């Protein structure tokens, strides 16, 4: 087995790392502390920077998604600024990815280049207050009047909603047809009649990520993604399955940042006349951090490669990668906090911010409990 990235992937990793450390990382703490109006401007600037460097939507083109390339670039962006990564992901991977995979030629021409260049910002509105991972439980409905589709419903947490130019909205076009045939994605632009974006949401971590609820009151949708109603369940299932690789990238990026900062602290801080890294308890934490982080990266790349190759169990590999990487990130952030001790608990410290950011991976886009259910069902079916 060859676990080496190829030359192009290695160059992508090196270029992304150098660029993000110079251009994106300096704004991470600013985004965590700034007012929402400042946050929105900074996020848009970061998206433009990533687009200029060719890192916005890496691997998303030609009607397919190269998840290895996407992971490699994504890990470096997340390491520099997790909030910027998630905003770029909502726009280029979630919105842009759905358009790339399922959009009509006209929809791709209208939106994909603009999203890739950050001339437009995208979002996907699919979760609701009583329907997070339970896609079937959404209540947003679409009805057709003449040639126009009208949407009614509320999406309670939408990444990029406050800055989005185009939103893909999940709604029932035929509830009696059930989840697999009754759901559709609608293309809604920011100036659509009947669309209203709520006040920006405050969060524990990832404070630089623009979040808000979106309400649709007889909102006029521009068109259906792909042109044909009833296909959205397969579309959302595919992008969320592929999305496990992106959340693994987020978690590994945060873990890597925690590990590097904790290692530097262990090398430089003294206690009882010795560098604290020379104490076994600290050294063991660093060893465990390295081990979990390396395994997380391997699982994520294995899943990405499997999805690229069309392996039968690639979705399960993605679930394993997200589960392991996200839970490892919270452990690694916790150990890093221990190494920093009281200084890490001070508001504004790098570790304090990363500690808050790390938890998100475990609870977003199918939480750990459901990932375990998915993995267990596969195991039970395989060995029935």
HELIX and SHEET records of a PDB file:
HELIX    1   1 UNK A    7  UNK A   23  1                                  17    
HELIX    2   2 UNK A   25  UNK A   27  5                                   3    
HELIX    3   3 UNK A   28  UNK A   33  1                                   6    
HELIX    4   4 UNK A   36  UNK A   52  1                                  17    
HELIX    5   5 UNK A   67  UNK A   80  1                                  14    
HELIX    6   6 UNK A   82  UNK A   88  1                                   7    
HELIX    7   7 UNK A   89  UNK A   95  3                                   7    
HELIX    8   8 UNK A   96  UNK A  102  1                                   7    
HELIX    9   9 UNK A  105  UNK A  116  1                                  12    
HELIX   10  10 UNK A  135  UNK A  137  5                                   3    
HELIX   11  11 UNK A  161  UNK A  163  5                                   3    
HELIX   12  12 UNK A  175  UNK A  177  5                                   3    
HELIX   13  13 UNK A  179  UNK A  182  1                                   4    
HELIX   14  14 UNK A  232  UNK A  268  1                                  37    
HELIX   15  15 UNK A  276  UNK A  278  5                                   3    
HELIX   16  16 UNK A  280  UNK A  309  1                                  30    
HELIX   17  17 UNK A  314  UNK A  340  1                                  27    
HELIX   18  18 UNK A  341  UNK A  345  5                                   5    
HELIX   19  19 UNK A  350  UNK A  358  1                                   9    
HELIX   20  20 UNK A  360  UNK A  363  1                                   4    
HELIX   21  21 UNK A  368  UNK A  382  1                                  15    
SHEET    1   A 2 UNK A  60  UNK A  61  0                                        
SHEET    2   A 2 UNK A  64  UNK A  65 -1                                        
SHEET    1   B 4 UNK A 122  UNK A 125  0                                        
SHEET    2   B 4 UNK A 166  UNK A 172  1                                        
SHEET    3   B 4 UNK A 183  UNK A 189 -1                                        
SHEET    4   B 4 UNK A 223  UNK A 224 -1                                        
SHEET    1   C 4 UNK A 141  UNK A 145  0                                        
SHEET    2   C 4 UNK A 148  UNK A 159 -1                                        
SHEET    3   C 4 UNK A 211  UNK A 221 -1                                        
SHEET    4   C 4 UNK A 195  UNK A 197 -1                                        
SHEET    1   D 2 UNK A 270  UNK A 271  0                                        
SHEET    2   D 2 UNK A 274  UNK A 275 -1                                        
END                                                                             
